Amino acid sequence: MPVARPVKGPDGSRPRFSSDQIGFLERAAAEYGDIFRFRLFGMPVIVLNNPDHIHQVLVGNRHKYDKEVLLYKLVRPVLRNGLITNPGGELYMRQRRMMQPAFRPAVVARFADGMTDETNSMLDRWRDRYRPGQVADLSAEFSELTLHIVTRTLFSAQVGETARRFAEAFTETNDILGRFFRFPFPPLSVPTPAHRRLRRAIRRMDDCVSAFIERSSTPANAADSAGPDAGTGKPGHGIDLLHLLMNAVDEEDGGGMDFEQLHHEVLNIVVGAYETTTNAMAWAFQVLAERPDIEARLHEEIDTVLDGRPPGMDDLRRTPYARRVVEETLRMYSPAWQFMRRAREEDVLGGHRIPAGSNIYINSYILHRRPEYWEDPDVFDPDRFTPERSKDRNRHAYMPFGAGERICIGQHFALVELQLVLLAIAQRHRFTLPPGQPPVRPQPLTTLHPGGGVHLEVRPRSGAAGGTPPAHDGDGGEGQDGRPGPAADPRSAS
Ligand code: HEM
């Protein structure tokens, strides 16, 4: 039985993955199709591009695969044994069982108003920050927004300063780890200056997570979590997601999570939720600025459905075009663009032998653009996700959140957040490309960034949706605090 063919250049040489990861994979997929192999830092890696083979690895034969591979080993010193990096097995299954209920759609729905509030707070800050037509650094804005949203839903809103310190430490950690695939470095145990900086950044992230948890464990906050506002993410009203995790009980053994495991899981959730959603938002608005036709349809839907009020959970099903814009963004610019598995035992995929111990590499950026499954794959076309046009497509050809038992636990959270943020921002602002701006290209780091960031001219929309929609509830408009900017954020837990 054949094994996957090795990638070779026209002269028989081995092209390098690390110098141009996307180009390398695109060229290899065009030439070799469903399956091929290459060497990554001396290790053989098998790349899967066929949706059914990928489904077999992630779902059908999942018991034959685990996460004992380079990609996760690399980030394990940071994320330890949380859900993202846990190699698999009993501990993993127990954690996932306990945590799953906290991410059910009905629970996520309770965070929706907090997401919209945070977005409108950001837009209120923009009034002071940007003159109409001024260029905004949307990557930086969305990075701050997603962190506010995740910390608000996990820990309540009173975490401004800690969240900022966490963001700095996270960015530094990510910068160092993100360089690995371009400039592979020695193991983290070797005390290079970069590794020492990394250790310090990890310690700072740990301190922030401990501060979040300790603050949430105070009797006042714990009592709030049982009150009528629990789960709404209202400032000072209960901790919601964190309390759900603190109180989670395994249905099989009746036990809960110890502090250390809780700490790791919280870190994994924040990391899982932060950059992925930030990048998706940034890509979505970059595309809207490039495609006024799509922006106009979105505006029309928003103005008809919302009629000037802020979006809420019920509006998500009433705004199918916005949902399709989100889906198409996640197709073309899948933020968690690569994942890996190790074959624990031999398998056969599409007639190819997968020896035990093989490293399997899956890349959703490439999968989502394979012309065999996607018509005009390089065109941003939200309507490809209408039910009519989706029905004949191989449904495993789209997996921005992965698949199977390790599918993203935060996928409902992310989809609700992305759609609400899109609605709330496009309701009040429109965006244009600065003159002469070069095209924004994907930059493959730990997640798929818009290279150089997204910088767009921002203008309030005229008419009904141009002003600040009223605060949606009676919490004193806490989310609309007119913060002048990150450095002056008054909401601090520390
Ligand atoms: C657009 C946003 C997001 C994308 C594209 C995304 C994508 C993914 C993907 C592809 C995986 C599976 C990786 C694998 O199988 O190796 C994953 C896992 C995970 N994600 Fe997300 N994610 C997003 C948002 C979130 C959010 C908002 C959270 C938390 C609130 C989150 C938390 C996690 C966690 C904890 C895991 C590990 C799950 C497990 O193995 O059991 N993610 N994500």
Residues whose N, C-alpha, C, O or C-beta is under 5 A from the ligand:
A	BS01	HEM	L83 I84 R96 N268 I269 G272 A273 T276 T277 A280 P335 A336 F339 M340 M399 P400 F401 G402 E405 R406 I407 C408 I409 G410 F413 A414
